[in-house]
Amino acid sequence: MKFDGTTILGVIAAICTTCSFLPQVIKILRSKRTNDVSFLMYAILSTGLFLWLIYGFLLMDLPLIMANTVSLTLAMCVLVLKIRHG
């Protein structure tokens, strides 16, 4: 994989969108409260992230694979915490 401007843009976008899940996960871990977290939203989001991950593998696109692997893991953490503390 060559790191041209398009790939670098994809990597930066992947880092931004993936890191956006961290504050929610950290907040839930600290507070043990998930009342205001929508289970349905995270279920739909997780499905979409899983599909993006498959798409990334089909294209062999490393930024898509990396970002969606981490994002799916964090979204699934929120879902598990919602079930546990919900």
MARBA-3410 file (N, C-alpha, C, O; in Angstrom, 1 decimal):
86
0.8,-1.2,0.0,0.0,0.0,0.0,0.9,1.2,0.0,1.8,1.3,0.8 ~ 0.6,2.1,-0.9,1.4,3.4,-0.9,0.6,4.4,-0.1,-0.6,4.5,-0.1 ~ 1.4,5.3,0.5,0.8,6.3,1.4,0.8,7.6,0.6,1.6,8.5,0.8 ~ -0.1,7.7,-0.3,-0.3,9.0,-1.1,-1.3,9.9,-0.3,-1.7,9.5,0.8 ~ -1.6,11.0,-0.8,-2.5,12.0,-0.2,-3.9,11.4,0.2,-4.4,11.7,1.2
-4.4,10.6,-0.7,-5.7,10.0,-0.5,-5.7,9.0,0.7,-6.6,9.0,1.5 ~ -4.6,8.2,0.8,-4.5,7.2,1.9,-4.3,7.9,3.2,-4.9,7.5,4.2 ~ -3.5,9.0,3.2,-3.3,9.7,4.4,-4.6,10.4,4.9,-4.8,10.4,6.1 ~ -5.3,10.9,4.0,-6.6,11.5,4.3,-7.5,10.4,4.9,-8.2,10.7,5.9 ~ -7.5,9.2,4.3,-8.3,8.1,4.9,-7.9,7.7,6.3,-8.7,7.4,7.1
-6.6,7.7,6.5,-6.1,7.3,7.8,-6.5,8.4,8.8,-6.9,8.0,9.9 ~ -6.3,9.6,8.5,-6.7,10.7,9.4,-8.2,10.6,9.7,-8.6,10.8,10.9 ~ -9.0,10.4,8.7,-10.5,10.3,8.9,-10.8,9.1,9.8,-11.6,9.2,10.7 ~ -10.1,8.0,9.6,-10.3,6.8,10.4,-9.9,7.0,11.8,-10.7,6.6,12.7 ~ -8.9,7.7,12.1,-8.4,8.0,13.5,-9.5,8.9,14.1,-9.9,8.6,15.3
-10.0,9.9,13.5,-11.0,10.8,14.1,-12.3,10.1,14.4,-12.8,10.2,15.5 ~ -12.8,9.3,13.4,-14.1,8.7,13.7,-13.9,7.6,14.7,-14.9,7.3,15.5 ~ -12.8,6.9,14.7,-12.6,5.8,15.6,-12.5,6.3,17.0,-13.1,5.8,18.0 ~ -11.7,7.4,17.2,-11.5,8.0,18.5,-12.7,8.6,19.1,-12.8,8.8,20.3 ~ -13.7,8.9,18.3,-14.9,9.5,18.8,-15.7,8.6,19.7,-16.5,9.0,20.5
-15.5,7.3,19.6,-16.2,6.3,20.5,-15.6,6.3,21.9,-16.3,5.9,22.8 ~ -14.3,6.7,22.0,-13.6,6.5,23.3,-14.3,7.3,24.4,-14.5,6.7,25.5 ~ -14.7,8.6,24.3,-15.3,9.2,25.4,-16.6,8.6,25.9,-16.8,8.5,27.1 ~ -17.4,8.0,25.0,-18.6,7.3,25.5,-18.2,6.0,26.3,-18.8,5.8,27.3 ~ -17.3,5.3,25.8,-16.9,4.0,26.5,-16.3,4.4,27.8,-16.7,3.7,28.8
-15.4,5.4,27.9,-14.8,5.8,29.2,-15.9,6.3,30.1,-15.8,5.9,31.3 ~ -16.8,7.1,29.6,-17.9,7.6,30.5,-18.7,6.5,31.1,-19.0,6.5,32.3 ~ -19.1,5.5,30.3,-19.9,4.4,30.8,-19.1,3.6,31.8,-19.6,3.2,32.8 ~ -17.8,3.3,31.5,-17.0,2.5,32.4,-16.9,3.2,33.8,-16.9,2.5,34.8 ~ -16.7,4.5,33.8,-16.6,5.3,35.0,-17.9,5.4,35.8,-17.9,5.2,37.0
-19.0,5.7,35.1,-20.3,6.0,35.8,-21.1,4.7,36.0,-22.0,4.7,36.8 ~ -20.9,3.7,35.1,-21.7,2.5,35.2,-23.2,2.8,34.8,-24.1,2.1,35.2 ~ -23.4,3.9,34.1,-24.8,4.4,33.7,-24.9,4.4,32.2,-24.0,4.9,31.5 ~ -26.0,3.8,31.7,-26.2,3.8,30.3,-27.6,4.2,29.9,-28.1,4.0,28.8 ~ -28.3,4.9,30.8,-29.7,5.3,30.6,-29.9,6.1,29.4,-30.9,5.9,28.7
-29.0,7.0,29.0,-29.2,7.9,27.9,-28.5,7.3,26.6,-28.5,8.0,25.6 ~ -28.1,6.1,26.7,-27.5,5.5,25.5,-28.5,4.6,24.8,-29.2,3.8,25.4 ~ -28.7,4.9,23.5,-29.7,4.1,22.7,-29.1,2.8,22.2,-28.1,2.7,21.5 ~ -29.7,1.7,22.7,-29.3,0.4,22.3,-29.5,0.2,20.8,-28.6,-0.3,20.1 ~ -30.7,0.6,20.3,-31.0,0.4,18.9,-30.0,1.2,18.0,-29.5,0.6,17.0
-29.6,2.4,18.4,-28.7,3.1,17.6,-27.3,2.4,17.5,-26.7,2.3,16.4 ~ -26.8,1.9,18.7,-25.5,1.2,18.6,-25.7,-0.2,18.0,-24.7,-0.6,17.4 ~ -26.8,-0.8,18.0,-27.0,-2.1,17.3,-26.9,-1.8,15.8,-26.3,-2.6,15.0 ~ -27.6,-0.8,15.3,-27.6,-0.5,13.9,-26.2,0.0,13.5,-25.7,-0.4,12.4 ~ -25.6,0.8,14.3,-24.2,1.3,14.0,-23.3,0.1,13.9,-22.4,0.0,13.0
-23.4,-0.8,14.8,-22.5,-2.0,14.8,-22.7,-2.8,13.6,-21.7,-3.4,13.0 ~ -23.9,-3.0,13.1,-24.2,-3.7,11.9,-23.5,-3.0,10.7,-22.9,-3.7,9.9 ~ -23.7,-1.7,10.7,-23.0,-0.9,9.6,-21.5,-1.0,9.6,-20.9,-1.2,8.6 ~ -20.9,-0.9,10.8,-19.5,-1.1,10.9,-19.0,-2.4,10.5,-18.0,-2.6,9.9 ~ -19.8,-3.5,10.8,-19.4,-4.8,10.4,-19.4,-4.9,8.9,-18.5,-5.5,8.3
-20.5,-4.3,8.3,-20.5,-4.4,6.8,-19.4,-3.6,6.2,-18.9,-4.0,5.1 ~ -19.1,-2.4,6.7,-17.9,-1.6,6.3,-16.6,-2.5,6.4,-15.8,-2.4,5.5 ~ -16.5,-3.2,7.5,-15.3,-4.1,7.7,-15.2,-5.1,6.6,-14.1,-5.3,6.0 ~ -16.3,-5.8,6.3,-16.3,-6.7,5.2,-16.0,-6.1,3.8,-15.2,-6.6,3.1 ~ -16.5,-4.9,3.6,-16.2,-4.1,2.4,-14.7,-3.8,2.3,-14.1,-3.9,1.3
-14.2,-3.4,3.4,-12.7,-3.1,3.5,-11.9,-4.3,3.2,-10.9,-4.2,2.4 ~ -12.3,-5.5,3.7,-11.6,-6.7,3.3,-11.7,-7.1,1.9,-10.7,-7.5,1.2 ~ -12.9,-6.9,1.3,-13.1,-7.2,-0.1,-12.2,-6.3,-1.0,-11.7,-6.7,-2.0 ~ -12.0,-5.0,-0.6,-11.2,-4.1,-1.3,-9.7,-4.2,-0.9,-8.9,-3.6,-1.6 ~ -9.5,-4.9,0.2,-8.1,-4.9,0.8,-7.6,-3.5,1.1,-6.5,-3.2,0.8
-8.5,-2.7,1.7,-8.2,-1.3,2.0,-7.9,-1.2,3.5,-8.8,-1.3,4.3 ~ -6.6,-1.1,3.8,-6.1,-1.1,5.1,-6.8,0.0,6.0,-7.2,-0.3,7.1 ~ -6.9,1.3,5.6,-7.6,2.2,6.5,-9.0,1.8,6.8,-9.4,2.0,8.0 ~ -9.7,1.3,5.9,-11.1,0.8,6.1,-11.1,-0.3,7.1,-11.9,-0.4,8.1 ~ -10.2,-1.3,6.9,-10.1,-2.4,7.8,-9.8,-2.0,9.2,-10.4,-2.4,10.2
-8.7,-1.2,9.3,-8.3,-0.8,10.7,-9.3,0.0,11.4,-9.6,-0.3,12.6 ~ -9.8,1.0,10.7,-10.8,1.9,11.4,-12.1,1.2,11.8,-12.6,1.3,12.9 ~ -12.6,0.3,11.0,-13.8,-0.4,11.3,-13.6,-1.5,12.3,-14.6,-1.9,13.0 ~ -12.4,-2.1,12.3,-12.2,-3.1,13.3,-12.2,-2.5,14.7,-12.8,-3.0,15.6 ~ -11.5,-1.3,14.9,-11.4,-0.7,16.2,-12.8,-0.1,16.5,-13.3,-0.2,17.6
-13.5,0.6,15.5,-14.8,1.2,15.8,-15.8,0.1,16.2,-16.6,0.4,17.1 ~ -15.8,-1.0,15.5,-16.7,-2.1,15.8,-16.5,-2.6,17.2,-17.4,-2.9,17.9 ~ -15.2,-2.8,17.5,-14.9,-3.2,18.9,-15.4,-2.3,20.0,-16.0,-2.7,20.9 ~ -15.2,-1.0,19.7,-15.7,0.0,20.7,-17.2,0.1,20.8,-17.8,0.2,21.8 ~ -17.8,0.1,19.6,-19.3,0.1,19.6,-19.9,-1.1,20.3,-20.9,-1.1,21.0
-19.2,-2.3,20.1,-19.7,-3.5,20.7,-19.5,-3.4,22.2,-20.3,-3.9,23.0 ~ -18.4,-2.7,22.7,-18.2,-2.5,24.1,-19.4,-1.7,24.7,-19.9,-2.0,25.8 ~ -19.8,-0.7,24.0,-20.9,0.1,24.4,-22.2,-0.8,24.5,-22.9,-0.7,25.5 ~ -22.4,-1.6,23.5,-23.6,-2.5,23.6,-23.5,-3.5,24.8,-24.5,-3.7,25.5 ~ -22.4,-4.0,25.0,-22.2,-5.0,26.1,-22.4,-4.2,27.4,-23.1,-4.7,28.3
-21.8,-3.0,27.6,-22.0,-2.3,28.8,-23.5,-1.8,28.9,-24.0,-1.8,30.1 ~ -24.2,-1.5,27.9,-25.6,-1.2,27.9,-26.4,-2.4,28.4,-27.3,-2.2,29.3 ~ -26.1,-3.6,28.0,-26.8,-4.8,28.4,-26.5,-5.0,29.9,-27.3,-5.3,30.7 ~ -25.2,-4.9,30.3,-24.8,-5.1,31.7,-25.3,-4.1,32.6,-25.7,-4.5,33.7 ~ -25.3,-2.8,32.3,-25.6,-1.8,33.2,-27.0,-1.1,32.9,-27.4,-0.2,33.6
-27.6,-1.6,31.8,-28.8,-0.9,31.2,-30.0,-0.9,32.0,-31.0,-0.4,31.6
END
